[in-house]
């Protein structure tokens, strides 16, 4: 398993990590699991060609789960916890001939919901 460190720069941010993940693929064929070990960040696959898609995704998540909404959690970041659960903490990608078998317009995004912070991403590959 590989641990990758990334530093986010905003409270809400979608970071395209496709190239980082691809650089850390150490097998020719199989699957890669990209896992985010945080409760206020997640990972998702969506369009990376048009950057406005990630912007719209963050914007709409903000509307769906506002910062302040009579939450009980005392830390004051319940919006981030809920958004992270909606997005999820892992994605699985097929690896073919040493490359990620993503769709033409797809990219992998680290989704920060309570930054800026130092974060980690775990990548585990399995041959098959
Ligand atoms: Zn919290």
Backbone and ligand atoms as CSV (ligand in chain L), in Angstrom:
chain,resi,resn,atom,element,x,y,z
A,1,UNK,N,N,0.840,-1.198,0.000
A,1,UNK,CA,C,0.000,0.000,0.000
A,1,UNK,C,C,0.879,1.252,0.000
A,2,UNK,N,N,0.458,2.245,-0.761
A,2,UNK,CA,C,1.187,3.513,-0.789
A,2,UNK,C,C,0.392,4.591,-0.069
A,3,UNK,N,N,1.123,5.448,0.646
A,3,UNK,CA,C,0.494,6.606,1.303
A,3,UNK,C,C,0.982,7.848,0.582
A,4,UNK,N,N,0.048,8.644,0.126
A,4,UNK,CA,C,0.376,9.880,-0.572
A,4,UNK,C,C,-0.081,11.045,0.301
A,5,UNK,N,N,0.769,12.040,0.470
A,5,UNK,CA,C,0.381,13.236,1.222
A,5,UNK,C,C,-0.018,14.337,0.259
A,6,UNK,N,N,-1.111,15.001,0.565
A,6,UNK,CA,C,-1.457,16.191,-0.204
A,6,UNK,C,C,-1.877,17.301,0.758
A,7,UNK,N,N,-1.677,18.512,0.308
A,7,UNK,CA,C,-2.026,19.675,1.134
A,7,UNK,C,C,-3.109,20.447,0.397
A,8,UNK,N,N,-4.261,20.590,1.022
A,8,UNK,CA,C,-5.315,21.375,0.383
A,8,UNK,C,C,-5.159,22.837,0.800
A,9,UNK,N,N,-5.747,23.724,0.020
A,9,UNK,CA,C,-5.517,25.158,0.238
A,9,UNK,C,C,-6.801,25.936,0.531
A,10,UNK,N,N,-7.971,25.264,0.416
A,10,UNK,CA,C,-9.237,25.961,0.668
A,10,UNK,C,C,-10.122,25.088,1.548
A,11,UNK,N,N,-11.166,25.698,2.119
A,11,UNK,CA,C,-12.057,24.880,2.964
A,11,UNK,C,C,-12.761,23.823,2.120
A,12,UNK,N,N,-13.304,24.232,0.972
A,12,UNK,CA,C,-13.948,23.280,0.052
A,12,UNK,C,C,-13.145,23.279,-1.230
A,13,UNK,N,N,-12.738,22.105,-1.659
A,13,UNK,CA,C,-11.847,22.051,-2.814
A,13,UNK,C,C,-11.896,20.671,-3.463
A,14,UNK,N,N,-11.921,20.665,-4.788
A,14,UNK,CA,C,-11.811,19.412,-5.545
A,14,UNK,C,C,-10.424,19.398,-6.190
A,15,UNK,N,N,-9.593,18.446,-5.792
A,15,UNK,CA,C,-8.227,18.364,-6.311
A,15,UNK,C,C,-8.139,17.179,-7.274
A,16,UNK,N,N,-7.775,17.455,-8.508
A,16,UNK,CA,C,-7.627,16.377,-9.495
A,16,UNK,C,C,-6.362,15.582,-9.175
A,17,UNK,N,N,-6.526,14.339,-8.744
A,17,UNK,CA,C,-5.380,13.508,-8.337
A,17,UNK,C,C,-5.125,12.375,-9.336
A,18,UNK,N,N,-5.702,12.476,-10.530
A,18,UNK,CA,C,-5.562,11.407,-11.524
A,18,UNK,C,C,-4.093,11.082,-11.810
A,19,UNK,N,N,-3.285,12.118,-12.063
A,19,UNK,CA,C,-1.870,11.883,-12.383
A,19,UNK,C,C,-1.099,11.319,-11.197
A,20,UNK,N,N,-1.435,11.787,-10.012
A,20,UNK,CA,C,-0.772,11.275,-8.797
A,20,UNK,C,C,-1.070,9.782,-8.636
A,21,UNK,N,N,-2.336,9.417,-8.838
A,21,UNK,CA,C,-2.711,8.004,-8.702
A,21,UNK,C,C,-2.001,7.181,-9.780
A,22,UNK,N,N,-2.027,7.661,-11.016
A,22,UNK,CA,C,-1.433,6.893,-12.114
A,22,UNK,C,C,0.070,6.662,-11.896
A,23,UNK,N,N,0.754,7.684,-11.360
A,23,UNK,CA,C,2.196,7.550,-11.084
A,23,UNK,C,C,2.486,6.485,-10.038
A,24,UNK,N,N,1.495,6.183,-9.218
A,24,UNK,CA,C,1.704,5.226,-8.137
A,24,UNK,C,C,1.132,3.847,-8.431
A,25,UNK,N,N,0.843,3.597,-9.695
A,25,UNK,CA,C,0.376,2.269,-10.105
A,25,UNK,C,C,1.607,1.413,-10.407
A,26,UNK,N,N,1.719,0.310,-9.681
A,26,UNK,CA,C,2.928,-0.506,-9.777
A,26,UNK,C,C,2.670,-1.888,-10.390
A,27,UNK,N,N,1.535,-2.073,-11.019
A,27,UNK,CA,C,1.227,-3.357,-11.664
A,27,UNK,C,C,0.734,-3.086,-13.090
A,28,UNK,N,N,0.693,-4.120,-13.899
A,28,UNK,CA,C,0.250,-3.962,-15.286
A,28,UNK,C,C,-1.252,-4.140,-15.445
A,29,UNK,N,N,-1.798,-5.143,-14.749
A,29,UNK,CA,C,-3.227,-5.427,-14.879
A,29,UNK,C,C,-3.819,-5.813,-13.522
A,30,UNK,N,N,-4.996,-5.270,-13.238
A,30,UNK,CA,C,-5.651,-5.559,-11.963
A,30,UNK,C,C,-6.563,-4.421,-11.577
A,31,UNK,N,N,-6.609,-4.129,-10.277
A,31,UNK,CA,C,-7.432,-3.007,-9.817
A,31,UNK,C,C,-6.640,-2.167,-8.816
A,32,UNK,N,N,-7.041,-0.924,-8.717
A,32,UNK,CA,C,-6.485,-0.022,-7.706
A,32,UNK,C,C,-7.633,0.483,-6.850
A,33,UNK,N,N,-7.418,0.457,-5.559
A,33,UNK,CA,C,-8.362,1.081,-4.637
A,33,UNK,C,C,-7.708,2.364,-4.139
A,34,UNK,N,N,-8.430,3.458,-4.295
A,34,UNK,CA,C,-7.966,4.752,-3.788
A,34,UNK,C,C,-8.844,5.066,-2.585
A,35,UNK,N,N,-8.196,5.195,-1.425
A,35,UNK,CA,C,-8.933,5.312,-0.174
A,35,UNK,C,C,-8.512,6.569,0.585
A,36,UNK,N,N,-9.487,7.302,1.077
A,36,UNK,CA,C,-9.225,8.534,1.828
A,36,UNK,C,C,-9.567,8.285,3.308
A,37,UNK,N,N,-8.550,8.305,4.189
A,37,UNK,CA,C,-8.772,7.965,5.601
A,37,UNK,C,C,-9.145,9.179,6.460
A,38,UNK,N,N,-10.150,9.911,6.029
A,38,UNK,CA,C,-10.555,11.124,6.746
A,38,UNK,C,C,-12.078,11.179,6.848
A,39,UNK,N,N,-12.580,11.895,7.842
A,39,UNK,CA,C,-14.033,11.972,8.037
A,39,UNK,C,C,-14.645,13.235,7.436
A,40,UNK,N,N,-13.801,14.140,6.967
A,40,UNK,CA,C,-14.327,15.369,6.360
A,40,UNK,C,C,-13.726,15.602,4.969
A,41,UNK,N,N,-13.336,14.523,4.309
A,41,UNK,CA,C,-12.855,14.568,2.930
A,41,UNK,C,C,-13.269,13.255,2.276
A,42,UNK,N,N,-13.250,13.223,0.956
A,42,UNK,CA,C,-13.643,12.004,0.260
A,42,UNK,C,C,-12.958,11.923,-1.090
A,43,UNK,N,N,-13.386,10.962,-1.888
A,43,UNK,CA,C,-12.815,10.800,-3.224
A,43,UNK,C,C,-13.930,10.374,-4.179
A,44,UNK,N,N,-13.885,10.936,-5.389
A,44,UNK,CA,C,-14.905,10.596,-6.365
A,44,UNK,C,C,-14.318,10.650,-7.778
A,45,UNK,N,N,-15.014,10.007,-8.710
A,45,UNK,CA,C,-14.627,10.058,-10.121
A,45,UNK,C,C,-15.700,10.834,-10.867
A,46,UNK,N,N,-15.266,11.841,-11.612
A,46,UNK,CA,C,-16.209,12.590,-12.437
A,46,UNK,C,C,-15.441,13.293,-13.547
A,47,UNK,N,N,-16.118,14.164,-14.258
A,47,UNK,CA,C,-15.469,14.805,-15.405
A,47,UNK,C,C,-14.327,15.719,-14.971
A,48,UNK,N,N,-13.169,15.544,-15.621
A,48,UNK,CA,C,-12.028,16.416,-15.335
A,48,UNK,C,C,-11.721,17.333,-16.515
A,49,UNK,N,N,-12.339,17.071,-17.646
A,49,UNK,CA,C,-12.075,17.858,-18.852
A,49,UNK,C,C,-12.547,19.303,-18.667
A,50,UNK,N,N,-13.798,19.445,-18.219
A,50,UNK,CA,C,-14.342,20.772,-17.938
A,50,UNK,C,C,-14.303,20.989,-16.421
A,51,UNK,N,N,-13.442,21.894,-15.960
A,51,UNK,CA,C,-13.246,22.127,-14.522
A,51,UNK,C,C,-14.510,22.651,-13.840
A,52,UNK,N,N,-15.438,23.191,-14.629
A,52,UNK,CA,C,-16.675,23.713,-14.047
A,52,UNK,C,C,-17.543,22.612,-13.443
A,53,UNK,N,N,-17.341,21.369,-13.894
A,53,UNK,CA,C,-18.131,20.268,-13.333
A,53,UNK,C,C,-17.811,20.100,-11.845
A,54,UNK,N,N,-16.536,20.093,-11.492
A,54,UNK,CA,C,-16.134,19.964,-10.084
A,54,UNK,C,C,-16.601,21.181,-9.280
A,55,UNK,N,N,-16.539,22.343,-9.894
A,55,UNK,CA,C,-17.014,23.565,-9.243
A,55,UNK,C,C,-18.510,23.450,-8.930
A,56,UNK,N,N,-19.279,23.003,-9.925
A,56,UNK,CA,C,-20.723,22.852,-9.731
A,56,UNK,C,C,-21.037,21.811,-8.659
A,57,UNK,N,N,-20.259,20.734,-8.651
A,57,UNK,CA,C,-20.466,19.673,-7.657
A,57,UNK,C,C,-20.272,20.227,-6.242
A,58,UNK,N,N,-19.183,20.937,-6.019
A,58,UNK,CA,C,-18.925,21.532,-4.699
A,58,UNK,C,C,-20.004,22.540,-4.333
A,59,UNK,N,N,-20.378,23.354,-5.298
A,59,UNK,CA,C,-21.380,24.387,-5.073
A,59,UNK,C,C,-22.729,23.798,-4.668
A,60,UNK,N,N,-23.133,22.748,-5.367
A,60,UNK,CA,C,-24.431,22.153,-5.068
A,60,UNK,C,C,-24.410,21.405,-3.743
A,61,UNK,N,N,-23.269,20.761,-3.422
A,61,UNK,CA,C,-23.154,20.099,-2.118
A,61,UNK,C,C,-23.291,21.115,-0.989
A,62,UNK,N,N,-22.756,22.308,-1.237
A,62,UNK,CA,C,-22.844,23.395,-0.261
A,62,UNK,C,C,-24.311,23.823,-0.066
A,63,UNK,N,N,-25.056,23.864,-1.153
A,63,UNK,CA,C,-26.475,24.234,-1.057
A,63,UNK,C,C,-27.290,23.140,-0.361
A,64,UNK,N,N,-26.968,21.889,-0.672
A,64,UNK,CA,C,-27.699,20.760,-0.084
A,64,UNK,C,C,-27.416,20.628,1.405
A,65,UNK,N,N,-26.146,20.884,1.774
A,65,UNK,CA,C,-25.716,20.719,3.167
A,65,UNK,C,C,-25.028,22.003,3.617
A,66,UNK,N,N,-25.810,22.977,4.070
A,66,UNK,CA,C,-25.224,24.276,4.433
A,66,UNK,C,C,-24.328,24.197,5.672
A,67,UNK,N,N,-23.457,25.192,5.787
A,67,UNK,CA,C,-22.485,25.246,6.889
A,67,UNK,C,C,-23.168,25.243,8.252
A,68,UNK,N,N,-24.209,26.046,8.368
A,68,UNK,CA,C,-24.901,26.153,9.649
A,68,UNK,C,C,-26.344,25.710,9.495
A,69,UNK,N,N,-26.760,24.696,10.259
A,69,UNK,CA,C,-28.125,24.195,10.117
A,69,UNK,C,C,-28.564,23.452,11.375
A,70,UNK,N,N,-28.272,24.050,12.538
A,70,UNK,CA,C,-28.630,23.457,13.835
A,70,UNK,C,C,-28.113,22.034,14.018
A,71,UNK,N,N,-26.852,21.821,13.661
A,71,UNK,CA,C,-26.251,20.505,13.862
A,71,UNK,C,C,-25.894,20.307,15.339
A,72,UNK,N,N,-25.797,19.079,15.787
A,72,UNK,CA,C,-25.453,18.795,17.191
A,72,UNK,C,C,-23.946,18.699,17.416
A,73,UNK,N,N,-23.219,18.224,16.424
A,73,UNK,CA,C,-21.768,18.009,16.540
A,73,UNK,C,C,-21.065,19.313,16.930
A,74,UNK,N,N,-20.358,19.286,18.074
A,74,UNK,CA,C,-19.823,20.518,18.648
A,74,UNK,C,C,-18.626,21.100,17.899
A,75,UNK,N,N,-17.992,20.291,17.086
A,75,UNK,CA,C,-16.782,20.767,16.411
A,75,UNK,C,C,-17.089,21.844,15.363
A,76,UNK,N,N,-18.365,21.935,14.960
A,76,UNK,CA,C,-18.747,23.004,14.032
A,76,UNK,C,C,-18.486,22.696,12.574
A,77,UNK,N,N,-18.218,21.443,12.256
A,77,UNK,CA,C,-17.966,21.099,10.856
A,77,UNK,C,C,-18.865,19.964,10.358
A,78,UNK,N,N,-20.081,19.938,10.863
A,78,UNK,CA,C,-21.010,18.873,10.453
A,78,UNK,C,C,-21.282,18.879,8.960
A,79,UNK,N,N,-21.302,20.071,8.361
A,79,UNK,CA,C,-21.497,20.129,6.906
A,79,UNK,C,C,-20.444,19.283,6.194
A,80,UNK,N,N,-19.191,19.384,6.664
A,80,UNK,CA,C,-18.090,18.646,6.041
A,80,UNK,C,C,-18.244,17.138,6.233
A,81,UNK,N,N,-18.669,16.728,7.429
A,81,UNK,CA,C,-18.870,15.292,7.682
A,81,UNK,C,C,-19.956,14.734,6.763
A,82,UNK,N,N,-21.050,15.466,6.620
A,82,UNK,CA,C,-22.171,14.987,5.812
A,82,UNK,C,C,-21.787,14.951,4.331
A,83,UNK,N,N,-21.122,15.993,3.867
A,83,UNK,CA,C,-20.689,16.025,2.463
A,83,UNK,C,C,-19.708,14.888,2.181
A,84,UNK,N,N,-18.824,14.601,3.130
A,84,UNK,CA,C,-17.857,13.505,2.939
A,84,UNK,C,C,-18.582,12.171,2.826
A,85,UNK,N,N,-19.623,11.983,3.626
A,85,UNK,CA,C,-20.376,10.721,3.540
A,85,UNK,C,C,-21.141,10.610,2.224
A,86,UNK,N,N,-21.659,11.717,1.739
A,86,UNK,CA,C,-22.370,11.684,0.454
A,86,UNK,C,C,-21.424,11.289,-0.680
A,87,UNK,N,N,-20.203,11.769,-0.628
A,87,UNK,CA,C,-19.217,11.509,-1.686
A,87,UNK,C,C,-18.579,10.130,-1.535
A,88,UNK,N,N,-18.319,9.705,-0.314
A,88,UNK,CA,C,-17.714,8.397,-0.074
A,88,UNK,C,C,-16.211,8.487,0.095
A,89,UNK,N,N,-15.627,7.423,0.647
A,89,UNK,CA,C,-14.209,7.465,1.012
A,89,UNK,C,C,-13.315,6.609,0.121
A,90,UNK,N,N,-13.873,5.999,-0.913
A,90,UNK,CA,C,-13.009,5.197,-1.790
A,90,UNK,C,C,-13.585,5.052,-3.189
A,91,UNK,N,N,-12.669,4.833,-4.138
A,91,UNK,CA,C,-13.069,4.461,-5.499
A,91,UNK,C,C,-12.187,3.290,-5.938
A,92,UNK,N,N,-12.706,2.473,-6.824
A,92,UNK,CA,C,-11.969,1.342,-7.376
A,92,UNK,C,C,-11.829,1.565,-8.875
A,93,UNK,N,N,-10.616,1.379,-9.389
A,93,UNK,CA,C,-10.362,1.642,-10.811
A,93,UNK,C,C,-9.673,0.434,-11.427
A,94,UNK,N,N,-10.091,0.056,-12.614
A,94,UNK,CA,C,-9.451,-1.051,-13.332
A,94,UNK,C,C,-8.121,-0.560,-13.923
A,95,UNK,N,N,-7.109,-1.403,-13.832
A,95,UNK,CA,C,-5.795,-1.094,-14.427
A,95,UNK,C,C,-5.567,-2.039,-15.597
A,96,UNK,N,N,-5.259,-1.459,-16.753
A,96,UNK,CA,C,-4.990,-2.267,-17.940
A,96,UNK,C,C,-3.703,-1.757,-18.582
A,97,UNK,N,N,-2.776,-2.663,-18.839
A,97,UNK,CA,C,-1.475,-2.319,-19.444
A,97,UNK,C,C,-0.772,-1.180,-18.694
A,98,UNK,N,N,-0.834,-1.233,-17.384
A,98,UNK,CA,C,-0.119,-0.261,-16.554
A,98,UNK,C,C,-0.778,1.092,-16.431
A,99,UNK,N,N,-1.979,1.232,-17.002
A,99,UNK,CA,C,-2.671,2.527,-16.955
A,99,UNK,C,C,-4.057,2.391,-16.338
A,100,UNK,N,N,-4.516,3.499,-15.773
A,100,UNK,CA,C,-5.879,3.525,-15.237
A,100,UNK,C,C,-6.866,3.472,-16.385
A,101,UNK,N,N,-7.829,2.571,-16.296
A,101,UNK,CA,C,-8.808,2.419,-17.374
A,101,UNK,C,C,-10.020,3.313,-17.079
A,102,UNK,N,N,-9.760,4.618,-17.123
A,102,UNK,CA,C,-10.834,5.588,-16.895
A,102,UNK,C,C,-11.510,5.905,-18.221
A,103,UNK,N,N,-12.715,6.425,-18.156
A,103,UNK,CA,C,-13.382,6.913,-19.349
A,103,UNK,C,C,-12.684,8.168,-19.863
A,104,UNK,N,N,-12.932,8.479,-21.100
A,104,UNK,CA,C,-12.243,9.591,-21.769
A,104,UNK,C,C,-12.291,10.914,-21.007
A,105,UNK,N,N,-13.424,11.211,-20.384
A,105,UNK,CA,C,-13.579,12.513,-19.719
A,105,UNK,C,C,-13.407,12.425,-18.212
A,106,UNK,N,N,-13.115,11.211,-17.718
A,106,UNK,CA,C,-13.093,11.026,-16.269
A,106,UNK,C,C,-11.757,11.380,-15.628
A,107,UNK,N,N,-11.844,11.868,-14.409
A,107,UNK,CA,C,-10.677,12.085,-13.566
A,107,UNK,C,C,-11.035,11.684,-12.139
A,108,UNK,N,N,-10.002,11.531,-11.309
A,108,UNK,CA,C,-10.204,11.174,-9.903
A,108,UNK,C,C,-9.989,12.445,-9.077
A,109,UNK,N,N,-10.949,12.746,-8.233
A,109,UNK,CA,C,-10.877,13.970,-7.431
A,109,UNK,C,C,-10.817,13.673,-5.938
A,110,UNK,N,N,-9.818,14.268,-5.280
A,110,UNK,CA,C,-9.818,14.321,-3.826
A,110,UNK,C,C,-10.739,15.468,-3.443
A,111,UNK,N,N,-11.742,15.176,-2.631
A,111,UNK,CA,C,-12.738,16.186,-2.279
A,111,UNK,C,C,-12.520,16.662,-0.845
A,112,UNK,N,N,-12.028,17.870,-0.718
A,112,UNK,CA,C,-11.812,18.481,0.604
A,112,UNK,C,C,-13.065,19.233,1.024
A,113,UNK,N,N,-13.520,18.968,2.263
A,113,UNK,CA,C,-14.708,19.670,2.758
A,113,UNK,C,C,-14.441,20.487,4.022
A,114,UNK,N,N,-13.236,20.368,4.584
A,114,UNK,CA,C,-12.934,21.111,5.808
A,114,UNK,C,C,-11.451,21.490,5.856
A,115,UNK,N,N,-10.983,22.048,4.757
A,115,UNK,CA,C,-9.585,22.440,4.674
A,115,UNK,C,C,-9.387,23.870,5.128
A,116,UNK,N,N,-8.211,24.427,4.884
A,116,UNK,CA,C,-7.049,23.700,4.347
A,116,UNK,C,C,-6.412,22.782,5.385
A,117,UNK,N,N,-5.992,21.612,4.941
A,117,UNK,CA,C,-5.376,20.632,5.842
A,117,UNK,C,C,-4.331,19.817,5.090
A,118,UNK,N,N,-3.478,19.161,5.872
A,118,UNK,CA,C,-2.601,18.135,5.323
A,118,UNK,C,C,-3.392,16.837,5.317
A,119,UNK,N,N,-3.464,16.209,4.163
A,119,UNK,CA,C,-4.300,15.011,4.015
A,119,UNK,C,C,-3.495,13.844,3.485
A,120,UNK,N,N,-4.079,12.652,3.588
A,120,UNK,CA,C,-3.438,11.451,3.055
A,120,UNK,C,C,-4.391,10.700,2.145
A,121,UNK,N,N,-3.788,10.015,1.186
A,121,UNK,CA,C,-4.543,9.129,0.289
A,121,UNK,C,C,-3.817,7.787,0.305
A,122,UNK,N,N,-4.563,6.719,0.461
A,122,UNK,CA,C,-3.967,5.379,0.388
A,122,UNK,C,C,-4.296,4.791,-0.985
A,123,UNK,N,N,-3.289,4.156,-1.578
A,123,UNK,CA,C,-3.514,3.467,-2.855
A,123,UNK,C,C,-3.057,2.029,-2.711
A,124,UNK,N,N,-3.956,1.110,-2.995
A,124,UNK,CA,C,-3.633,-0.320,-2.915
A,124,UNK,C,C,-3.959,-0.949,-4.271
A,125,UNK,N,N,-2.973,-1.604,-4.842
A,125,UNK,CA,C,-3.212,-2.292,-6.114
A,125,UNK,C,C,-3.264,-3.795,-5.887
A,126,UNK,N,N,-4.046,-4.467,-6.724
A,126,UNK,CA,C,-4.136,-5.927,-6.663
A,126,UNK,C,C,-4.092,-6.466,-8.093
A,127,UNK,N,N,-3.189,-7.397,-8.330
A,127,UNK,CA,C,-3.055,-7.955,-9.686
A,127,UNK,C,C,-4.164,-8.947,-9.979
A,128,UNK,N,N,-4.520,-9.026,-11.244
A,128,UNK,CA,C,-5.510,-10.023,-11.627
A,128,UNK,C,C,-5.990,-9.786,-13.038
L,1,ZN,ZN,ZN,-16.089,17.173,13.227
